[in-house]
Amino acid sequence: MGRGMLKIFASVIVLTFVLGCAGSAQYLSGKEHLEAKDWLHAGDLSYQVKDWDNAQYYYDLLVKKYPDSYYGKKAKENLVYVNHQRSLIGKAVRKGTEALEPVF
């Protein structure tokens, strides 16, 4: 009986692992991985220097080419922030923040 339970337990573990790996996430090859990583980094840098157009460009590239990958999902999340910064609320917050900064 112990051996049968061990086989069932092992089967459940293997099945769980296989189903987990067979999810909708897209696994990238070496070149694709580097390309996606570079695009995400370029989008993040553009966002940090408040270049919303370039940030959106790189994030859109990722979403179009690698939508189910980790990088595509991060780009989708970051596009929300870019769109917020481009909105009237984002512009108003930036203007208010700039007005409150001390003058040097």
Order of alpha helices (4+ residues) and beta strands (2+ residues): alpha-alpha-alpha-alpha-alpha
